[in-house]
Amino acid sequence: MSYNPILCVDDDPINLALLRNTLQENYKLIFASNGTEALTMAVSQLPSLILLDVQMPDITGFEVAQQLKLNPKTEHIPIIFVTSLLDEDDEQAGFDAGGVDYITKPISPCLVRARVRTHLSLVAASRLDTICQDAVYMLGEAGHYNDNDTGLHIWRMAAYSHSLALAVGWDNDAARLLQMAAPMHDTGKIGIPDAILRKPDKLNAEEWTIMKQHSRIGYTILSKSNEALFKLAAEIALNHHEKWDGSGYPNGLAGEAIPESARIVAIADVFDALSMRRPYKEPWPIERILPTLHEMAIGHFDKRLVGVFMDILPEILEIKAEWDSRSEVMSAIKSF
């Protein structure tokens, strides 16, 4: 993975030369000889990492770090303090100022290389996490790109899925993974013709047969990855239209043969679909939605999961209110 340059900051040319000799073979480097110059270069170059002296004549390294952390453009850049200050209080001050590491002078080249390598690996991990989240967002949006107006549906139902998963005993990491996977449940709709997706009336038998293919299409797309997130998303995409009594599609699975992930998302998906406005229907009031969910608990949904969903309904309605508020803000911005 390519990196932006490393910014080395020190008012002593000898120290800068030592950092150059230590790192130039493996990394692109840029240099600043005082705090003011460091602030300017950090904003203009957005380095992957900053090696920052503390005792400088104009602005101390601690002050530079504090200013960088206040700037949204630079707050994410990791800072390693490289200093002759040896006291524990100085080290604590460095961490309080936003540093991720603290190296004392005179530096050991092998130690500097090891610390730089470690922190750049963390930068890479963070970038990959961001890329992964971007991929989730894009695949979620792609699945509804040509669908009727769904607004923030996929993000609301993902939040509902997260809460329901926690309530039935999933741990925090697993529930968070489910929340990230859920928006991709309809990715396969990108393979369904626009005329079917956008049809305002009920689909005929032939159209419905085509529409049902989206679950397999989504599974085929998402199962290309061996990452846990996309494997879970593929599982949900394939199975979220299965029904407890075996009358669903595509495989006619029944009961606990249906993965719990898909059973959770199915409830969240239908709840949100009923509560939102679509071209062919007005949003249903909660007084109408709840009896419908109870009815669907017989044959369609996992009755146990529906019961838990009802138990956490106040939390679900808080999530709904929060997302409805965001939707109103977005609508106001678009109409401005």
C-alpha positions in Angstrom: 0.0 0.0 0.0 1.4 3.4 -0.9 1.7 6.1 1.7 1.9 9.9 1.8 5.4 11.0 2.9 6.6 11.0 6.5 7.1 14.5 7.9 10.3 14.8 10.1 10.4 17.9 12.3 13.4 19.1 14.2 15.3 22.4 14.6 18.7 20.6 14.7 20.0 19.8 11.2 22.0 16.9 12.6 18.9 15.2 14.0 17.1 15.7 10.7 20.1 14.2 8.8 20.0 11.2 11.2 16.3 10.6 10.5 17.0 10.9 6.8 19.7 8.3 6.9 17.6 6.0 9.0 14.4 6.1 6.9 15.1 7.3 3.4 15.8 3.9 1.9 12.2 2.7 2.6 10.1 5.9 2.8 9.5 9.2 1.1 10.4 11.9 3.6 9.7 15.6 3.9 11.3 17.9 6.5 10.5 21.0 8.6 12.9 22.8 10.9 10.4 24.5 13.2 6.8 24.2 14.5 5.3 26.8 12.2 6.7 25.2 9.1 5.5 21.8 10.4 2.0 23.0 10.7 2.0 24.4 7.2 3.5 21.3 5.7 1.1 19.0 7.6 -1.9 20.8 6.0 -0.4 21.0 2.5 1.2 17.5 2.3 -1.1 15.5 4.7 1.8 13.1 5.7 1.1 9.5 6.7 3.1 10.0 9.9 4.9 12.8 11.7 8.1 12.5 13.7 8.0 15.5 15.9 10.7 17.2 18.1 9.4 18.8 21.3 11.8 21.5 22.2 11.8 24.0 19.3 12.4 27.8 19.4 9.0 29.0 18.0 6.3 26.5 18.9 6.9 23.4 21.0 6.1 20.0 19.6 3.3 19.6 22.1 1.7 22.8 20.9 2.1 21.7 17.3 0.4 18.4 18.0 -2.5 20.1 19.8 -3.1 22.4 16.8 -3.0 19.5 14.4 -5.6 17.6 16.4 -7.9 20.6 16.3 -7.8 20.6 12.5 -10.2 18.1 10.8 -7.7 17.8 7.9 -4.8 16.7 10.1 -6.4 15.3 13.3 -6.1 11.7 12.0 -2.3 11.9 11.3 -0.3 9.8 13.9 2.4 11.7 15.7 5.6 10.2 17.2 7.4 12.5 19.5 11.2 12.3 19.1 12.8 14.2 22.0 15.6 14.4 24.6 13.0 15.0 27.4 13.2 11.9 29.6 10.8 12.6 32.4 7.7 10.5 32.8 5.7 13.7 33.0 7.0 14.8 29.7 6.1 11.5 28.1 2.6 11.7 29.6 2.3 15.3 28.2 3.1 13.9 24.8 0.4 11.4 24.9 -2.0 14.0 26.3 -1.2 16.2 23.3 -2.3 13.5 20.9 0.9 11.5 20.3 0.8 7.8 19.6 4.4 7.1 20.6 7.4 8.7 22.3 11.1 8.1 21.4 13.9 9.5 23.3 17.2 10.9 21.9 19.8 9.9 21.0 17.7 7.7 18.7 18.4 4.1 17.9 17.9 3.7 14.1 16.5 0.2 14.4 14.0 1.3 17.1 12.9 4.2 14.9 12.4 1.9 11.9 10.4 -0.5 14.0 8.2 2.1 15.5 7.6 3.7 12.1 6.8 0.4 10.5 4.3 -0.5 13.3 2.4 2.8 13.1 2.3 2.8 9.3 0.8 -0.7 9.5 -1.9 0.8 11.8 -2.5 3.5 9.2 -2.9 0.9 6.6 -5.4 -1.0 8.7 -7.4 2.1 9.3 -7.4 2.9 5.5 -8.6 -0.7 4.7 -11.4 -0.3 7.3 -12.4 2.9 5.6 -12.3 1.3 2.2 -14.4 -1.6 3.5 -17.0 0.8 4.9 -17.1 2.7 1.6 -17.6 -0.7 -0.2 -20.5 -1.5 2.1 -22.1 1.9 1.4 -21.7 1.6 -2.4 -23.0 -1.9 -2.6 -26.0 -1.0 -0.4 -26.8 2.0 -2.6 -26.2 -0.1 -5.7 -28.9 -2.5 -4.7 -31.5 0.2 -4.5 -30.2 2.5 -7.3 -33.0 1.7 -9.7 -35.5 0.7 -7.1 -38.4 2.9 -6.1 -37.6 5.7 -3.7 -36.3 4.0 -0.5 -34.6 7.0 1.1 -32.6 5.9 4.1 -34.4 2.5 4.4 -31.3 0.3 4.2 -29.5 2.2 7.0 -32.5 2.3 9.3 -33.2 -1.4 8.9 -29.5 -2.1 9.5 -29.8 -0.2 12.8 -32.9 -2.2 13.8 -31.0 -5.4 12.9 -28.1 -4.4 15.2 -30.5 -3.8 18.2 -32.4 -7.0 17.6 -29.2 -9.0 17.4 -27.9 -7.6 20.7 -31.2 -8.3 22.3 -31.2 -12.0 21.3 -27.6 -12.5 22.6 -25.2 -11.6 19.8 -22.0 -10.1 21.2 -21.1 -6.5 20.3 -18.7 -7.4 17.5 -21.1 -9.8 15.8 -24.0 -7.4 16.0 -21.8 -4.6 14.6 -20.8 -6.9 11.7 -24.5 -7.7 11.1 -25.2 -4.0 11.0 -22.6 -3.5 8.3 -23.7 -6.5 6.3 -27.5 -5.8 6.4 -27.5 -2.8 4.0 -26.2 -5.2 1.3 -29.1 -7.6 1.5 -30.6 -6.4 -1.8 -27.4 -6.0 -3.8 -28.8 -8.5 -6.3 -31.4 -6.0 -7.4 -28.8 -4.5 -9.7 -29.4 -7.5 -11.9 -33.2 -7.0 -12.1 -34.6 -4.9 -15.0 -35.7 -1.3 -14.3 -39.2 -2.0 -15.6 -39.8 -4.5 -12.8 -38.1 -2.6 -10.0 -39.9 0.6 -10.9 -43.3 -0.9 -11.6 -45.9 0.9 -9.4 -48.4 -2.0 -9.7 -48.3 -5.6 -8.5 -45.9 -7.8 -10.4 -47.4 -10.6 -12.6 -46.2 -14.2 -12.3 -43.4 -13.8 -14.9 -42.1 -10.6 -13.4 -42.2 -12.1 -9.9 -40.1 -15.0 -11.0 -37.5 -12.6 -12.3 -37.7 -10.4 -9.2 -37.0 -13.4 -6.9 -33.7 -14.0 -8.7 -32.2 -11.0 -6.9 -31.4 -13.1 -3.8 -29.2 -15.5 -5.8 -27.7 -12.7 -7.8 -26.7 -10.9 -4.5 -25.3 -14.1 -3.1 -23.2 -14.7 -6.2 -21.8 -11.2 -6.0 -21.1 -11.0 -2.3 -19.8 -14.6 -1.9 -16.7 -13.7 -4.1 -15.0 -12.5 -0.9 -13.7 -14.7 1.9 -13.9 -11.8 4.4 -16.3 -12.4 7.3 -18.3 -9.3 6.5 -19.1 -10.2 2.9 -19.7 -13.8 3.8 -22.3 -12.7 6.2 -23.8 -10.3 3.7 -23.9 -13.1 1.1 -25.7 -15.3 3.7 -28.3 -12.6 4.3 -28.8 -11.7 0.7 -29.5 -15.4 -0.2 -31.8 -16.1 2.7 -33.7 -13.0 3.8 -36.8 -14.0 1.8 -37.0 -17.5 3.3 -40.0 -18.1 5.6 -40.3 -20.0 8.9 -42.9 -22.4 7.4 -40.7 -23.1 4.3 -42.8 -21.2 1.8 -40.1 -18.6 1.0 -37.5 -18.4 -1.6 -35.0 -19.3 -3.1 -34.5 -22.6 -1.4 -37.6 -23.2 0.6 -35.7 -23.4 3.9 -37.8 -23.7 7.1 -37.4 -23.0 10.8 -33.9 -22.8 12.2 -32.4 -24.0 8.9 -32.7 -20.4 7.9 -29.6 -18.5 9.2 -30.5 -16.4 12.2 -28.8 -13.4 10.5 -31.4 -13.6 7.7 -34.2 -14.1 10.1 -33.2 -10.9 12.0 -32.8 -8.8 8.9 -36.1 -10.0 7.5 -38.0 -8.6 10.5 -36.1 -5.3 10.4 -36.6 -5.0 6.7 -40.4 -5.6 6.7 -40.9 -3.3 9.7 -39.1 -0.4 8.0 -40.8 -1.1 4.6 -44.2 -0.9 6.2 -43.3 2.3 8.1 -42.1 4.2 5.1 -43.7 6.0 2.2 -43.5 4.3 -1.2 -45.0 5.3 -4.6 -47.7 2.7 -4.1 -48.5 3.2 -0.4 -48.5 5.7 2.4 -46.5 5.0 5.5 -48.3 2.8 7.9 -48.8 4.0 11.5 -47.2 1.9 14.2 -50.7 0.8 15.4 -51.1 -1.0 12.1 -47.6 -2.3 11.8 -47.5 -4.2 15.1 -50.6 -6.4 14.5 -49.1 -7.2 11.0 -45.9 -8.3 12.5 -47.7 -10.5 15.0 -49.6 -12.1 12.1 -46.4 -12.6 10.2 -44.9 -14.4 13.2 -47.2 -17.3 12.3 -45.5 -18.9 9.3 -43.4 -16.1 8.0 -41.1 -14.9 10.7 -39.3 -16.6 13.7 -41.9 -16.1 16.4 -39.3 -15.8 19.1 -37.5 -13.0 17.3 -40.7 -11.1 16.8 -41.4 -11.4 20.5 -37.9 -9.9 21.3 -38.5 -7.2 18.7 -41.7 -6.2 20.5 -39.8 -6.2 23.8 -37.3 -3.7 22.5 -39.9 -1.6 20.6 -39.1 1.6 22.6 -35.5 1.3 21.4 -36.6 0.6 17.9 -38.9 3.7 17.8 -36.0 5.9 19.1 -33.9 4.7 16.2 -36.7 5.3 13.8 -37.2 8.9 15.2 -33.5 9.6 14.8 -33.4 8.4 11.2 -36.7 10.2 10.4 -35.1 13.4 11.6 -32.1 12.9 9.4 -34.4 12.2 6.4 -36.3 15.5 7.0 -33.0 17.4 7.1 -31.8 15.8 3.9 -35.1 16.6 2.2 -34.9 20.2 3.3 -31.4 20.5 1.9 -32.4 19.0 -1.4 -35.4 21.3 -1.7 -33.4 24.4 -0.8 
